[in-house]
Amino acid sequence: MLDRLDHALRSTPERPAVLGATATGRLRVRATRGELAGLADAYTSSLYARGLRPGDTVGVAVRPGPRALAVMLALWRLGVRGAVLDPGAGPDVLRARLALARPALVLADATAQAVAGWARPLAGRVRLALPDLAALGPVVTVGRRLPGCAPALGAAGARVPAVDHGDGDAVIVFTSGTTSSPKAVVHSRSSLSAGMDNVSALFRARPDEPVLGGTFFVLVPSLAQGAPVALPARTPRALARQLHRLRPRDTYLTPPQLRDALRAGARFTGRVWTGSAPASAGLLGRVRDAGAAEAWGVYALTELFPAAAVESRAKAAYDGEGDLVGAPLPGVGTRRDAGGELLLTGPAARHRYLGEEPDPWVRTGDRAHLDAQGRIVLEGRCKDMVLRRAENIYPGLYEPLLQVRGVELAVLVGVPAGDGDERLVAVVQKAAGATEGQLRAALAGPLRRMGSARPDALLFADVPLSGRSRKPDRAATARLADARLTGARLTGARLGAHA
């Protein structure tokens, strides 16, 4: 796919490649296809001149956009694997991840360095762990260099020989794991390409018809098919204006971005895709009500992207227990282990975890089953199980019932009951305009249908989010629920004593 992209960029160099948006939602061309190809050529030459060779690792902390894409194209052409670094993860997490990946060089743009404030102090620390860096220094700046940033990458000049790199490592993406023991997914060149082929088959982008989305897995297939890509505006209002001006045939936004855009009055066109975090049938339905012809939820993992997809109508029509996420995409194999955990395999599956042996099967961490039509139905996260009165309760089986009109987000969490047991609490985030009274009435029926899994308490609060994809943070939500319930008990005790 990346080889096809490189050829496609050069065949129509004058056409727009990456579009941006101003604060008012107006569109601007951030890079033409020829400029993107030229930038990739320059980075390839500069990195080769610095001694980077096949099998080396380069850390990448560059915001999504033309430069980040050009860097990945350069690493692909050199046979160098890129370790994707999140500059906002904090210095301790970054040091642990760098120690695991052991990059020969870290590429960071000025904004990433300024926001995180980590590049300069980190350089000296990492140098001790990576003695092969010699005098080069471990961090260089990609793009415009601001005062206090690491040295610039430097000018091109070296001629890079054409080499067949086979099926080596392509990228390292860090996922869960503690500071002392980070976990990193390694995709090979073939698995990365297979994943982008799957996205390409889903999106079916058309030449010169803009796609709205900012992830690598959206940029590459769309550009390879001749479509320009517009990076989503950063604020909800600007995003709403951007959608109005662009009227994209395909849009990819995360669920939090969709919720923010809907609150800002956004109208959608064509097909809308969402993933990276749970997307309820209610959210997808609201997107269709706001003008989208189709609204798709994509089930994907860092280890295998994408795995399944479901359109809003099919998701809304499903009346069984659990969360329908769709039929496995072509080439994706499924099985369950003895505990009900879903395992996936296929050409797009990661090769291995860094430091571990290859394994063709990916453990999703999700309990799931296949329905009569062969579609994946999630039953909840294995580790999210709540144990109440000796009964195992899996929140994912019941959370879809809480997605009634007026509910923006709802999660079930367990909080300590003080005797080794847990209380089951539903934390519900209201949509704009909804009242607690309306939602209590609307939820009465769904709560009764939960049977023995009916929550002990219903709380209305904003659900905490975490991570780059802004998924519901269950641990933080459980702490919030515990604090609210404890506060209510203390208030009640004080009132009783006063009476």
ABEGO torsion letter per residue (X at the ends): XAAAAAAAAAABAABBABBBBBAAGBBBBABBAAAAAAAAAAAAAAAAAAGBBBGBBBBBBBBBEAAAAAAAAAAAAAGBBBBBBBAAAEAAAAAAAAAAAGBABBBBBAAAAAAAGAAAAAAAAAAAABAAAEAAEABBBBEBBBBGBBBBAEBBGBBBBBBBAEBBBABBBBBBEBAABBBBBBBBAAAAAAAAAAAAAAAGBBBGBBBBEABAAAAAAAAAAGBBBBBBBABAAAAAAAAAAAGBABBBBBAAAAAAAAAAGBBBBEBBBBBGBBBBAAAAAAAAAAGBABBBBBBBBAABOBABBBBAAAAAABABBEBBAEBBBBGBBBBBBAAGBBBBBEAABBABBBGBBBBABBBAGBBBBBBAAGBBBBAEBAAABBBBGGBBBBAAAAAAAABBBGBABBBBBBBBAGAGBBBBBBBBBBBBGBBAAAAAAAAAAAAAAAEAABBABBBBBBBBBBEAAGBBBAAAAAAAAAAAAAAAAAAAAAAAAAX
